[in-house]
Amino acid sequence: MDERRRNRLQEAGVDVDDALERMMGSEALLERLLGKFLEDENYQKLCTALDEKRQEDAVAASHTLKGVCGNLSMPALFSLFTRQVEALRAGDWTAAAALMEEIRPAYARAREAISDYEQG
């Protein structure tokens, strides 16, 4: 992984060193999993479930995203999704929806940084 790529991911909230440690140093595995992050449909599922106030689906999507972000060493997103899952489980739709104001830009930054590389 070149320095530009590493810095771009770091700036977008990916703790590259921690992620590589989780991947036993395999940059290829990290890149493959980051690519899968771009393909994951749970963010859209979460947005739809929140709009339609479907608690079970919202919890499932947010919890999945929490796990993905944890495994990919995205601590800010992991923390936001953790808080959102807790709010959803408590039935606090207002708090869960309000967290999207923080989640949305952080998620977009991560996707943009990852896709910069994917596009060449």
All heavy atoms as an XYZ file, in Angstrom:
941
protein
N       0.863     -1.176      0.000
C       0.000      0.000      0.000
C       0.903      1.231      0.000
O       1.770      1.358      0.860
C      -0.887     -0.025      1.252
C      -1.754      1.191      1.406
S      -2.839      1.131      2.862
C      -3.767     -0.366      2.585
N       0.683      2.098     -0.962
C       1.532      3.280     -1.023
C       1.105      4.313      0.039
O       0.026      4.225      0.618
C       1.573      3.880     -2.424
C       0.249      4.470     -2.894
O      -0.552      4.922     -2.059
O       0.027      4.486     -4.116
N       1.988      5.250      0.289
C       1.778      6.237      1.350
C       0.535      7.097      1.101
O      -0.190      7.432      2.027
C       3.025      7.125      1.492
C       3.090      7.877      2.793
C       3.158      6.968      4.020
O       3.668      5.835      3.933
O       2.685      7.408      5.087
N       0.298      7.451     -0.162
C      -0.878      8.254     -0.493
C      -2.160      7.512     -0.116
O      -3.067      8.074      0.484
C      -0.886      8.594     -1.989
C      -2.075      9.435     -2.416
C      -2.156      9.526     -3.960
N      -3.492      9.757     -4.405
C      -4.482      8.855     -4.464
N      -4.282      7.621     -4.102
N      -5.677      9.179     -4.900
N      -2.228      6.244     -0.470
C      -3.400      5.401     -0.158
C      -3.585      5.299      1.346
O      -4.676      5.470      1.869
C      -3.209      4.018     -0.786
C      -4.257      2.994     -0.390
C      -5.548      3.258     -1.045
N      -6.464      2.121     -0.873
C      -7.759      2.251     -0.879
N      -8.315      3.407     -1.067
N      -8.528      1.192     -0.729
N      -2.498      5.009      2.041
C      -2.542      4.872      3.497
C      -3.053      6.159      4.134
O      -3.941      6.125      4.988
C      -1.155      4.531      4.022
C      -1.055      4.452      5.535
C       0.373      4.163      5.957
N       0.723      2.784      5.679
C       0.519      1.780      6.536
N      -0.029      2.014      7.700
N       0.868      0.556      6.223
N      -2.499      7.296      3.717
C      -2.911      8.583      4.287
C      -4.373      8.884      3.997
O      -5.091      9.396      4.862
C      -2.028      9.720      3.767
C      -0.630      9.663      4.325
O      -0.374      9.056      5.365
N       0.313     10.274      3.622
N      -4.799      8.590      2.794
C      -6.195      8.849      2.406
C      -7.147      8.035      3.269
O      -8.163      8.547      3.742
C      -6.375      8.507      0.918
C      -7.744      8.759      0.382
C      -7.951     10.252      0.111
N      -9.179     10.453     -0.611
C     -10.319     10.840     -0.032
N     -10.373     11.106      1.240
N     -11.405     10.979     -0.762
N      -6.830      6.776      3.489
C      -7.664      5.926      4.342
C      -7.651      6.426      5.785
O      -8.697      6.480      6.444
C      -7.208      4.472      4.265
C      -7.476      3.764      2.938
C      -6.775      2.410      2.907
C      -8.973      3.610      2.691
N      -6.461      6.782      6.274
C      -6.342      7.297      7.647
C      -7.216      8.536      7.829
O      -7.930      8.663      8.810
C      -4.889      7.642      7.977
C      -3.976      6.465      8.161
C      -4.120      5.746      9.479
O      -3.891      4.558      9.532
N      -4.489      6.407     10.535
N      -7.139      9.462      6.873
C      -7.920     10.699      6.942
C      -9.415     10.427      6.928
O     -10.194     11.195      7.487
C      -7.556     11.625      5.774
C      -6.173     12.202      5.870
C      -5.710     12.851      4.578
O      -6.501     12.915      3.603
O      -4.550     13.295      4.529
N      -9.811      9.322      6.306
C     -11.226      8.964      6.209
C     -11.701      8.121      7.394
O     -12.852      7.705      7.431
C     -11.483      8.223      4.908
N     -10.811      7.878      8.348
C     -11.237      7.180      9.562
C     -10.872      5.717      9.657
O     -11.356      5.013     10.537
N     -10.004      5.241      8.771
C      -9.553      3.851      8.837
C      -8.205      3.824      9.547
O      -7.260      4.475      9.107
C      -9.416      3.222      7.427
C      -8.918      1.781      7.530
C     -10.720      3.302      6.659
N      -8.118      3.095     10.642
C      -6.843      2.923     11.338
C      -6.094      1.812     10.604
O      -6.258      0.626     10.905
C      -7.076      2.560     12.802
C      -5.795      2.431     13.597
O      -4.719      2.194     13.000
O      -5.866      2.555     14.832
N      -5.320      2.199      9.606
C      -4.684      1.242      8.704
C      -3.764      0.279      9.455
O      -3.780     -0.926      9.193
C      -3.926      1.966      7.568
C      -3.163      0.978      6.695
C      -4.899      2.790      6.721
N      -2.977      0.792     10.391
C      -2.065     -0.089     11.131
C      -2.845     -1.151     11.900
O      -2.477     -2.333     11.881
C      -1.174      0.718     12.076
C      -0.167      1.574     11.330
O       0.229      1.191     10.205
O       0.221      2.632     11.865
N      -3.910     -0.747     12.573
C      -4.729     -1.694     13.321
C      -5.395     -2.690     12.372
O      -5.436     -3.890     12.649
C      -5.774     -0.954     14.154
C      -6.535     -1.888     15.074
O      -5.890     -2.488     15.966
O      -7.764     -2.038     14.888
N      -5.901     -2.195     11.245
C      -6.550     -3.082     10.272
C      -5.558     -4.120      9.750
O      -5.891     -5.305      9.652
C      -7.131     -2.265      9.120
N      -4.356     -3.668      9.430
C      -3.350     -4.606      8.931
C      -2.962     -5.625     10.001
O      -2.716     -6.793      9.686
C      -2.122     -3.857      8.420
C      -2.315     -3.163      7.076
C      -1.121     -2.265      6.759
C      -2.539     -4.187      5.965
N      -2.939     -5.191     11.242
C      -2.658     -6.138     12.320
C      -3.751     -7.201     12.376
O      -3.468     -8.388     12.542
C      -2.557     -5.392     13.655
C      -2.104     -6.276     14.793
C      -1.876     -5.479     16.066
O      -1.317     -4.377     16.004
O      -2.284     -5.988     17.129
N      -4.999     -6.784     12.225
C      -6.120     -7.730     12.210
C      -6.010     -8.704     11.037
O      -6.471     -9.839     11.114
C      -7.453     -6.990     12.088
C      -7.889     -6.244     13.283
C      -9.164     -5.450     12.955
N      -9.529     -4.595     14.040
C     -10.273     -4.967     15.071
N     -10.727     -6.199     15.129
N     -10.556     -4.119     16.028
N      -5.436     -8.220      9.926
C      -5.316     -9.018      8.703
C      -3.974     -9.742      8.636
O      -3.568    -10.195      7.562
C      -5.455     -8.140      7.452
C      -6.617     -7.199      7.408
S      -8.189     -8.031      7.410
C      -9.232     -6.729      8.033
N      -3.274     -9.811      9.754
C      -1.973    -10.464      9.838
C      -1.013     -9.907      8.802
O      -0.238    -10.633      8.175
C      -2.131    -11.984      9.737
C      -2.951    -12.524     10.893
S      -3.454    -14.260     10.884
C      -2.259    -15.116      9.963
N      -1.097     -8.586      8.586
C      -0.178     -7.898      7.696
C      -0.517     -7.972      6.219
O       0.212     -7.434      5.392
N      -1.625     -8.602      5.884
C      -1.969     -8.802      4.473
C      -2.695     -7.580      3.898
O      -3.882     -7.370      4.131
C      -2.856    -10.040      4.296
O      -3.279    -10.142      2.953
N      -1.949     -6.793      3.119
C      -2.551     -5.639      2.448
C      -3.585     -6.098      1.428
O      -4.607     -5.434      1.240
C      -1.474     -4.785      1.782
C      -0.615     -4.057      2.780
C       0.448     -3.188      2.128
O       0.455     -3.053      0.880
O       1.268     -2.622      2.877
N      -3.328     -7.226      0.771
C      -4.263     -7.742     -0.225
C      -5.610     -8.077      0.416
O      -6.671     -7.768     -0.138
C      -3.681     -8.970     -0.924
N      -5.569     -8.694      1.592
C      -6.814     -9.021      2.293
C      -7.538     -7.749      2.719
O      -8.755     -7.637      2.547
C      -6.530     -9.898      3.517
C      -7.748    -10.269      4.373
C      -8.816    -10.987      3.541
C      -7.297    -11.118      5.564
N      -6.802     -6.791      3.242
C      -7.417     -5.526      3.634
C      -8.081     -4.864      2.438
O      -9.235     -4.423      2.515
C      -6.392     -4.591      4.271
C      -6.911     -3.199      4.632
C      -8.108     -3.271      5.582
C      -5.787     -2.352      5.227
N      -7.392     -4.794      1.320
C      -7.962     -4.173      0.126
C      -9.208     -4.920     -0.341
O     -10.195     -4.301     -0.739
C      -6.925     -4.087     -1.001
C      -5.794     -3.120     -0.729
C      -6.201     -1.649     -0.684
O      -7.375     -1.298     -0.927
O      -5.312     -0.822     -0.409
N      -9.161     -6.234     -0.278
C     -10.327     -7.025     -0.692
C     -11.521     -6.735      0.212
O     -12.645     -6.534     -0.265
C      -9.998     -8.514     -0.687
C     -11.089     -9.333     -1.382
C     -10.717    -10.777     -1.550
N     -11.230    -11.485     -0.385
C     -10.558    -12.366      0.326
N      -9.333    -12.682      0.013
N     -11.098    -12.954      1.361
N     -11.286     -6.659      1.511
C     -12.383     -6.394      2.449
C     -12.887     -4.958      2.340
O     -14.089     -4.710      2.482
C     -11.946     -6.716      3.876
C     -11.682     -8.207      4.130
C     -11.171     -8.425      5.544
C     -12.925     -9.046      3.861
N     -11.986     -4.024      2.061
C     -12.431     -2.651      1.830
C     -13.315     -2.588      0.584
O     -14.319     -1.865      0.560
C     -11.231     -1.709      1.696
C     -10.456     -1.431      2.982
C      -9.174     -0.665      2.668
C     -11.306     -0.690      4.001
N     -12.967     -3.358     -0.440
C     -13.798     -3.426     -1.635
C     -15.179     -3.984     -1.329
O     -16.195     -3.502     -1.849
N     -15.238     -4.976     -0.452
C     -16.525     -5.547     -0.054
C     -17.352     -4.529      0.732
O     -18.579     -4.546      0.660
C     -16.318     -6.829      0.740
C     -15.749     -7.941     -0.110
C     -16.116     -9.276      0.443
C     -15.626    -10.371     -0.455
N     -16.474    -10.585     -1.608
N     -16.686     -3.648      1.467
C     -17.380     -2.575      2.192
C     -18.181     -1.730      1.201
O     -19.320     -1.335      1.483
C     -16.361     -1.718      2.945
C     -16.940     -0.560      3.697
C     -17.510     -0.739      4.942
C     -16.894      0.721      3.164
C     -18.038      0.340      5.653
C     -17.413      1.806      3.862
C     -17.992      1.612      5.107
N     -17.595     -1.464      0.040
C     -18.280     -0.671     -0.985
C     -19.501     -1.392     -1.536
O     -20.474     -0.755     -1.941
C     -17.325     -0.332     -2.136
C     -16.139      0.549     -1.797
C     -15.244      0.707     -3.022
C     -16.576      1.898     -1.260
N     -19.469     -2.709     -1.549
C     -20.565     -3.513     -2.097
C     -21.671     -3.784     -1.080
O     -22.782     -4.153     -1.465
C     -20.023     -4.852     -2.605
C     -19.017     -4.729     -3.723
C     -18.309     -6.037     -4.024
O     -18.690     -7.095     -3.454
O     -17.362     -6.014     -4.822
N     -21.373     -3.599      0.185
C     -22.324     -3.920      1.252
C     -23.579     -3.063      1.135
O     -23.501     -1.852      0.931
C     -21.655     -3.715      2.613
C     -22.523     -4.213      3.739
O     -23.388     -3.445      4.214
O     -22.349     -5.377      4.132
N     -24.728     -3.678      1.280
C     -26.007     -2.989      1.122
C     -26.652     -2.586      2.447
O     -27.766     -2.055      2.465
C     -26.959     -3.868      0.317
C     -26.450     -4.136     -1.090
C     -27.355     -5.056     -1.900
O     -28.378     -5.530     -1.358
O     -27.030     -5.295     -3.066
N     -25.985     -2.823      3.550
C     -26.609     -2.565      4.841
C     -26.851     -1.085      5.141
O     -27.782     -0.751      5.851
C     -25.804     -3.219      5.972
C     -26.134     -4.679      6.058
O     -27.225     -5.050      6.455
N     -25.199     -5.513      5.641
N     -26.038     -0.210      4.594
C     -26.275      1.219      4.835
C     -27.610      1.641      4.229
O     -28.409      2.318      4.874
C     -25.122      2.064      4.276
C     -25.300      3.534      4.562
C     -25.007      4.057      5.817
C     -25.793      4.397      3.595
C     -25.186      5.403      6.089
C     -25.972      5.747      3.861
C     -25.664      6.240      5.116
O     -25.857      7.572      5.385
N     -27.864      1.213      3.006
C     -29.147      1.547      2.373
C     -30.297      0.879      3.119
O     -31.360      1.481      3.306
C     -29.152      1.138      0.900
C     -30.411      1.592      0.163
C     -30.642      3.098      0.266
O     -29.741      3.895      0.042
N     -31.846      3.491      0.630
N     -30.092     -0.342      3.553
C     -31.118     -1.035      4.338
C     -31.410     -0.268      5.623
O     -32.567     -0.148      6.035
C     -30.676     -2.460      4.663
C     -30.670     -3.388      3.472
C     -30.171     -4.764      3.874
C     -30.092     -5.693      2.677
N     -29.572     -7.021      3.053
N     -30.365      0.240      6.254
C     -30.533      1.019      7.478
C     -31.351      2.275      7.206
O     -32.304      2.572      7.935
C     -29.166      1.397      8.061
C     -29.173      2.372      9.227
C     -29.903      1.779     10.437
C     -27.750      2.757      9.592
N     -30.986      3.011      6.173
C     -31.709      4.251      5.844
C     -33.183      3.970      5.581
O     -34.061      4.682      6.085
C     -31.069      4.931      4.639
S     -29.412      5.572      4.979
N     -33.455      2.927      4.823
C     -34.845      2.563      4.510
C     -35.592      2.150      5.778
O     -36.720      2.588      6.008
C     -34.874      1.431      3.470
O     -34.204      1.879      2.290
C     -36.294      1.020      3.133
N     -34.958      1.326      6.591
C     -35.605      0.859      7.824
C     -35.891      2.017      8.778
O     -36.946      2.057      9.421
C     -34.745     -0.202      8.506
N     -34.971      2.965      8.866
C     -35.210      4.140      9.721
C     -36.366      4.972      9.179
O     -37.239      5.401      9.945
C     -33.950      4.995      9.829
C     -32.829      4.451     10.694
C     -31.573      5.305     10.549
C     -33.254      4.358     12.158
N     -36.382      5.180      7.872
C     -37.473      5.952      7.252
C     -38.827      5.297      7.488
O     -39.827      5.977      7.707
C     -37.244      6.110      5.749
C     -36.122      7.077      5.414
O     -35.702      7.858      6.302
O     -35.653      7.046      4.254
N     -38.847      3.973      7.433
C     -40.097      3.225      7.565
C     -40.364      2.769      9.005
O     -41.318      2.038      9.240
C     -40.075      2.036      6.603
C     -39.990      2.471      5.147
C     -39.854      1.317      4.172
O     -39.808      0.130      4.597
O     -39.776      1.597      2.956
N     -39.482      3.170      9.919
C     -39.605      2.826     11.342
C     -39.772      1.312     11.572
O     -40.616      0.874     12.342
C     -40.745      3.607     11.985
C     -40.497      5.104     11.976
C     -41.248      5.776     13.074
C     -41.126      7.263     13.131
N     -39.920      7.913     12.783
N     -38.915      0.562     10.895
C     -38.881     -0.887     11.082
C     -37.714     -1.212     12.006
O     -36.577     -1.333     11.577
C     -38.749     -1.593      9.729
C     -40.029     -1.507      8.891
C     -39.945     -2.282      7.593
N     -39.119     -1.562      6.626
C     -38.015     -2.055      6.066
N     -37.579     -3.258      6.367
N     -37.329     -1.340      5.202
N     -38.013     -1.326     13.288
C     -36.984     -1.459     14.316
C     -36.088     -2.678     14.102
O     -34.861     -2.551     14.144
C     -37.600     -1.517     15.708
C     -36.550     -1.605     16.798
C     -37.132     -1.659     18.191
O     -38.327     -1.822     18.365
N     -36.279     -1.520     19.180
N     -36.675     -3.832     13.883
C     -35.871     -5.049     13.759
C     -34.884     -4.942     12.596
O     -33.708     -5.290     12.733
C     -36.801     -6.252     13.560
C     -36.078     -7.585     13.624
C     -37.047     -8.755     13.573
O     -38.058     -8.744     14.299
O     -36.763     -9.684     12.785
N     -35.358     -4.436     11.459
C     -34.480     -4.290     10.292
C     -33.411     -3.221     10.523
O     -32.267     -3.377     10.097
C     -35.294     -3.937      9.052
C     -36.205     -5.074      8.606
O     -35.961     -6.239      8.999
O     -37.168     -4.795      7.875
N     -33.782     -2.142     11.199
C     -32.815     -1.081     11.492
C     -31.730     -1.590     12.434
O     -30.540     -1.320     12.221
C     -33.518      0.136     12.088
N     -32.126     -2.320     13.456
C     -31.144     -2.880     14.395
C     -30.209     -3.836     13.655
O     -28.992     -3.769     13.825
C     -31.827     -3.607     15.577
C     -30.812     -4.396     16.393
C     -32.553     -2.617     16.470
N     -30.764     -4.704     12.822
C     -29.937     -5.683     12.103
C     -28.921     -4.987     11.193
O     -27.734     -5.338     11.193
C     -30.826     -6.620     11.285
N     -29.365     -3.989     10.449
C     -28.461     -3.299      9.529
C     -27.400     -2.502     10.282
O     -26.213     -2.559      9.949
C     -29.256     -2.378      8.604
N     -27.807     -1.769     11.304
C     -26.854     -0.971     12.073
C     -25.857     -1.865     12.806
O     -24.660     -1.574     12.855
C     -27.600     -0.064     13.060
O     -26.715      0.841     13.676
N     -26.338     -2.972     13.344
C     -25.459     -3.907     14.051
C     -24.455     -4.533     13.088
O     -23.273     -4.683     13.424
C     -26.288     -4.993     14.737
C     -25.480     -5.872     15.606
N     -24.914     -7.046     15.163
C     -25.117     -5.747     16.903
C     -24.238     -7.608     16.152
N     -24.336     -6.842     17.210
N     -24.899     -4.873     11.888
C     -23.985     -5.425     10.885
C     -22.919     -4.396     10.516
O     -21.727     -4.720     10.443
C     -24.760     -5.880      9.637
O     -25.668     -6.910     10.023
C     -23.817     -6.396      8.560
N     -23.343     -3.154     10.301
C     -22.385     -2.093      9.966
C     -21.406     -1.854     11.109
O     -20.220     -1.612     10.878
C     -23.128     -0.805      9.615
C     -23.834     -0.846      8.251
C     -24.885      0.239      8.163
C     -22.815     -0.718      7.132
N     -21.887     -1.937     12.322
C     -21.015     -1.806     13.496
C     -19.916     -2.867     13.442
O     -18.728     -2.559     13.618
C     -21.850     -1.954     14.775
C     -21.069     -2.043     16.039
C     -22.005     -2.331     17.207
C     -21.309     -3.186     18.228
N     -22.159     -3.596     19.328
N     -20.295     -4.102     13.168
C     -19.319     -5.189     13.096
C     -18.327     -5.014     11.958
O     -17.126     -5.210     12.131
N     -18.833     -4.620     10.804
C     -17.967     -4.403      9.649
C     -16.949     -3.307      9.947
O     -15.749     -3.449      9.692
C     -18.808     -4.051      8.393
C     -17.927     -3.539      7.273
C     -19.616     -5.257      7.934
N     -17.442     -2.208     10.508
C     -16.546     -1.079     10.813
C     -15.534     -1.448     11.894
O     -14.389     -1.011     11.848
C     -17.355      0.154     11.207
S     -18.301      0.818      9.814
N     -15.948     -2.260     12.841
C     -15.010     -2.738     13.857
C     -13.931     -3.609     13.253
O     -12.742     -3.433     13.523
N     -14.337     -4.536     12.391
C     -13.376     -5.436     11.758
C     -12.432     -4.719     10.814
O     -11.291     -5.145     10.633
C     -14.103     -6.560     11.022
C     -14.695     -7.562     11.975
O     -14.176     -7.794     13.062
N     -15.809     -8.152     11.583
N     -12.900     -3.622     10.201
C     -12.058     -2.858      9.280
C     -11.339     -1.707      9.966
O     -10.734     -0.868      9.314
C     -12.898     -2.334      8.104
C     -13.382     -3.403      7.142
C     -14.294     -2.802      6.087
C     -12.200     -4.115      6.484
N     -11.400     -1.679     11.283
C     -10.696     -0.664     12.088
C     -11.091      0.762     11.700
O     -10.251      1.600     11.399
C      -9.175     -0.850     11.990
O      -8.813     -2.132     12.461
N     -12.395      0.981     11.724
C     -12.960      2.310     11.495
C     -13.585      2.763     12.818
O     -14.795      2.663     13.016
C     -14.026      2.261     10.391
C     -13.520      1.801      9.064
S     -14.914      1.671      7.893
C     -14.036      1.331      6.386
N     -12.758      3.235     13.757
C     -13.246      3.472     15.120
C     -14.360      4.505     15.242
O     -15.269      4.324     16.068
C     -11.997      3.892     15.893
C     -11.005      4.303     14.866
C     -11.332      3.536     13.618
N     -14.330      5.568     14.474
C     -15.380      6.585     14.594
C     -16.725      6.013     14.152
O     -17.738      6.176     14.853
C     -15.024      7.830     13.796
N     -16.746      5.344     13.009
C     -17.994      4.740     12.547
C     -18.441      3.629     13.487
O     -19.633      3.492     13.764
C     -17.835      4.204     11.123
C     -18.016      5.228     10.015
C     -17.580      4.659      8.671
C     -19.455      5.712      9.948
N     -17.507      2.831     13.973
C     -17.844      1.776     14.920
C     -18.542      2.371     16.139
O     -19.578      1.862     16.581
C     -16.577      1.018     15.347
C     -16.827     -0.008     16.414
C     -17.356     -1.247     16.086
C     -16.543      0.272     17.738
C     -17.595     -2.186     17.076
C     -16.780     -0.662     18.731
C     -17.299     -1.907     18.397
N     -18.009      3.453     16.663
C     -18.598      4.109     17.828
C     -19.997      4.654     17.516
O     -20.933      4.496     18.310
C     -17.688      5.241     18.310
O     -18.294      5.942     19.372
N     -20.142      5.282     16.362
C     -21.451      5.824     15.980
C     -22.488      4.718     15.816
O     -23.624      4.848     16.294
C     -21.329      6.631     14.690
C     -20.613      7.972     14.821
C     -20.253      8.527     13.442
C     -21.471      8.962     15.591
N     -22.122      3.642     15.153
C     -23.071      2.544     14.980
C     -23.370      1.851     16.308
O     -24.494      1.414     16.540
C     -22.588      1.548     13.925
C     -22.738      2.042     12.516
C     -21.639      2.161     11.689
C     -23.982      2.405     12.014
C     -21.765      2.620     10.384
C     -24.129      2.871     10.715
C     -23.013      2.985      9.894
N     -22.391      1.779     17.197
C     -22.629      1.217     18.520
C     -23.692      2.032     19.251
O     -24.640      1.470     19.827
C     -21.319      1.182     19.348
O     -20.380      0.326     18.682
C     -21.562      0.684     20.758
N     -23.534      3.348     19.221
C     -24.518      4.230     19.867
C     -25.888      4.091     19.210
O     -26.917      4.095     19.887
C     -24.036      5.671     19.810
C     -22.840      5.922     20.726
C     -22.168      7.270     20.529
N     -23.073      8.381     20.390
C     -22.770      9.502     19.727
N     -21.592      9.651     19.149
N     -23.636     10.475     19.637
N     -25.893      3.956     17.894
C     -27.168      3.841     17.197
C     -27.872      2.523     17.537
O     -29.087      2.510     17.758
C     -26.962      3.957     15.693
C     -28.286      4.024     14.941
C     -28.099      4.233     13.471
O     -27.379      3.477     12.823
N     -28.736      5.265     12.944
N     -27.127      1.447     17.569
C     -27.723      0.154     17.933
C     -28.340      0.242     19.330
O     -29.466     -0.227     19.551
C     -26.682     -0.988     17.849
C     -27.203     -2.256     18.503
C     -26.294     -1.253     16.400
N     -27.624      0.850     20.246
C     -28.155      0.995     21.606
C     -29.440      1.808     21.611
O     -30.412      1.450     22.288
C     -27.107      1.641     22.514
C     -25.923      0.739     22.799
C     -24.758      1.446     23.476
O     -24.842      2.667     23.732
O     -23.755      0.768     23.741
N     -29.470      2.899     20.858
C     -30.673      3.737     20.787
C     -31.828      2.958     20.164
O     -32.965      3.011     20.660
C     -30.388      5.007     19.989
N     -31.551      2.244     19.091
C     -32.604      1.470     18.430
C     -33.160      0.395     19.349
O     -34.381      0.207     19.419
C     -32.071      0.843     17.139
C     -31.842      1.809     15.986
C     -30.983      1.158     14.912
C     -33.177      2.278     15.414
N     -32.287     -0.298     20.039
C     -32.742     -1.351     20.958
C     -33.569     -0.787     22.101
O     -34.455     -1.462     22.618
C     -31.555     -2.149     21.483
C     -30.977     -3.067     20.422
C     -29.898     -3.960     20.954
N     -29.478     -4.899     19.931
C     -28.279     -5.423     19.847
N     -27.349     -5.101     20.729
N     -27.984     -6.274     18.892
N     -33.288      0.458     22.459
C     -34.054      1.124     23.519
C     -35.349      1.738     22.972
O     -36.141      2.284     23.732
C     -33.203      2.201     24.178
N     -35.532      1.663     21.652
C     -36.720      2.228     21.030
C     -36.674      3.736     20.870
O     -37.699      4.377     20.656
N     -35.486      4.307     20.977
C     -35.327      5.759     20.864
C     -35.053      6.133     19.409
O     -33.918      6.367     18.997
C     -34.198      6.244     21.776
C     -34.118      7.748     21.877
O     -34.753      8.444     21.051
O     -33.405      8.228     22.778
N     -36.120      6.235     18.611
C     -36.009      6.546     17.191
C     -35.416      7.917     16.955
O     -34.675      8.127     16.004
C     -37.383      6.444     16.520
C     -37.782      5.031     16.323
C     -38.567      4.293     17.146
C     -37.379      4.161     15.267
N     -38.685      3.013     16.658
C     -37.971      2.912     15.504
C     -36.580      4.340     14.140
C     -37.788      1.830     14.652
C     -36.398      3.260     13.285
C     -36.994      2.023     13.549
N     -35.740      8.855     17.809
C     -35.241     10.219     17.647
C     -33.717     10.234     17.731
O     -33.043     10.814     16.887
C     -35.854     11.159     18.702
O     -37.281     11.116     18.575
C     -35.364     12.573     18.537
N     -33.169      9.572     18.744
C     -31.713      9.524     18.910
C     -31.056      8.739     17.769
O     -30.024      9.149     17.236
C     -31.346      8.904     20.251
N     -31.667      7.616     17.387
C     -31.107      6.785     16.318
C     -31.072      7.555     15.001
O     -30.070      7.537     14.285
C     -31.912      5.500     16.158
N     -32.158      8.253     14.703
C     -32.217      9.035     13.466
C     -31.258     10.220     13.527
O     -30.608     10.551     12.535
C     -33.642      9.502     13.213
N     -31.148     10.860     14.685
C     -30.256     12.013     14.836
C     -28.799     11.613     14.607
O     -28.011     12.410     14.083
C     -30.431     12.640     16.212
N     -28.438     10.403     14.967
C     -27.067      9.937     14.760
C     -26.707      9.861     13.284
O     -25.533      9.929     12.919
C     -26.844      8.587     15.429
C     -26.607      8.662     16.931
C     -26.766      7.300     17.589
C     -25.231      9.242     17.215
N     -27.707      9.772     12.423
C     -27.430      9.734     10.984
C     -26.756     11.022     10.520
O     -26.015     11.001      9.537
C     -28.715      9.476     10.179
C     -29.275      8.072     10.364
S     -28.103      6.729      9.990
C     -27.925      6.920      8.219
N     -26.971     12.116     11.243
C     -26.312     13.378     10.884
C     -24.797     13.277     11.030
O     -24.059     13.959     10.325
C     -26.859     14.534     11.727
C     -28.318     14.833     11.459
C     -28.607     15.148     10.004
O     -27.850     15.928      9.391
O     -29.595     14.599      9.469
N     -24.336     12.423     11.935
C     -22.895     12.170     12.095
C     -22.443     10.989     11.252
O     -21.336     10.985     10.709
C     -22.571     11.904     13.566
C     -22.783     13.089     14.482
C     -22.495     12.715     15.918
O     -21.305     12.487     16.234
O     -23.448     12.646     16.716
N     -23.299      9.979     11.161
C     -22.957      8.769     10.418
C     -22.820      9.063      8.927
O     -21.853      8.631      8.284
C     -24.002      7.657     10.663
C     -23.896      7.151     12.103
C     -23.839      6.528      9.658
C     -25.031      6.233     12.527
N     -23.777      9.782      8.387
C     -23.825     10.026      6.937
C     -22.498     10.572      6.393
O     -21.925      9.990      5.466
C     -24.992     10.960      6.613
C     -25.344     11.031      5.156
C     -26.629     11.837      4.925
N     -27.790     11.094      5.411
C     -28.524     11.437      6.484
N     -28.249     12.511      7.171
N     -29.544     10.702      6.855
N     -21.958     11.681      6.939
C     -20.704     12.199      6.371
C     -19.496     11.295      6.637
O     -18.609     11.173      5.789
C     -20.535     13.572      7.016
C     -21.402     13.554      8.226
C     -22.502     12.582      7.952
N     -19.463     10.652      7.790
C     -18.340      9.762      8.095
C     -18.352      8.552      7.163
O     -17.299      8.116      6.666
C     -18.401      9.314      9.556
N     -19.532      8.023      6.921
C     -19.677      6.886      6.014
C     -19.298      7.294      4.587
O     -18.580      6.573      3.892
C     -21.115      6.363      6.080
C     -21.368      5.133      5.259
C     -21.042      3.872      5.745
C     -21.938      5.224      3.995
C     -21.278      2.725      4.990
C     -22.170      4.090      3.233
C     -21.845      2.847      3.736
O     -22.059      1.721      2.991
N     -19.741      8.466      4.172
C     -19.427      8.960      2.825
C     -17.927      9.161      2.650
O     -17.367      8.827      1.594
C     -20.179     10.264      2.553
N     -17.257      9.705      3.674
C     -15.799      9.897      3.600
C     -15.080      8.561      3.441
O     -14.145      8.439      2.643
C     -15.276     10.614      4.849
C     -15.407     12.112      4.801
C     -14.649     12.783      5.929
N     -15.003     12.307      7.257
C     -16.032     12.755      7.980
N     -16.816     13.696      7.503
N     -16.269     12.281      9.176
N     -15.507      7.574      4.206
C     -14.878      6.254      4.113
C     -15.082      5.656      2.727
O     -14.138      5.173      2.103
C     -15.437      5.326      5.185
N     -16.304      5.708      2.234
C     -16.585      5.166      0.895
C     -15.771      5.885     -0.174
O     -15.238      5.254     -1.079
C     -18.072      5.275      0.575
C     -18.925      4.252      1.303
C     -20.348      4.270      0.791
N     -20.420      4.057     -0.647
C     -20.464      2.861     -1.254
N     -20.435      1.761     -0.512
N     -20.535      2.762     -2.565
N     -15.684      7.200     -0.061
C     -14.949      7.977     -1.054
C     -13.473      7.609     -1.056
O     -12.852      7.422     -2.112
C     -15.123      9.465     -0.783
C     -14.491     10.345     -1.830
C     -14.717     11.818     -1.558
O     -15.829     12.185     -1.139
O     -13.758     12.598     -1.758
N     -12.887      7.493      0.122
C     -11.461      7.155      0.217
C     -11.195      5.763     -0.342
O     -10.199      5.544     -1.030
C     -11.000      7.240      1.668
N     -12.078      4.835     -0.047
C     -11.902      3.470     -0.543
C     -12.091      3.429     -2.047
O     -11.303      2.819     -2.762
C     -12.882      2.500      0.167
C     -12.529      2.403      1.649
C     -12.853      1.125     -0.495
C     -13.617      1.793      2.500
N     -13.114      4.101     -2.537
C     -13.405      4.040     -3.966
C     -12.379      4.805     -4.801
O     -12.201      4.489     -5.979
C     -14.814      4.532     -4.274
O     -14.953      5.889     -3.967
N     -11.681      5.771     -4.217
C     -10.607      6.464     -4.940
C      -9.621      5.448     -5.491
O      -9.181      5.541     -6.624
C      -9.849      7.429     -4.024
C     -10.549      8.756     -3.860
O     -11.563      8.991     -4.550
O     -10.104      9.542     -3.022
N      -9.267      4.491     -4.677
C      -8.321      3.456     -5.074
C      -8.948      2.487     -6.061
O      -8.345      2.092     -7.032
C      -7.838      2.702     -3.833
C      -6.864      1.605     -4.137
C      -5.531      1.878     -4.403
C      -7.272      0.267     -4.152
C      -4.631      0.866     -4.673
C      -6.377     -0.748     -4.426
C      -5.058     -0.445     -4.685
O      -4.169     -1.446     -4.955
N     -10.196      2.123     -5.774
C     -10.898      1.152     -6.627
C     -11.026      1.662     -8.056
O     -11.000      0.885     -8.991
C     -12.311      0.869     -6.057
C     -12.305      0.226     -4.691
C     -11.781     -1.186     -4.691
O     -12.146     -1.958     -5.609
O     -11.011     -1.541     -3.800
N     -11.161      2.978     -8.223
C     -11.347      3.553     -9.547
C     -10.024      3.722    -10.283
O     -10.011      4.049    -11.446
C     -12.072      4.905     -9.445
C     -13.476      4.754     -8.950
C     -14.134      6.082     -8.671
O     -13.579      7.140     -8.959
N     -15.307      6.047     -8.087
N      -8.929      3.549     -9.585
C      -7.661      3.598    -10.272
C      -6.846      4.757     -9.859
O      -5.875      5.117    -10.378
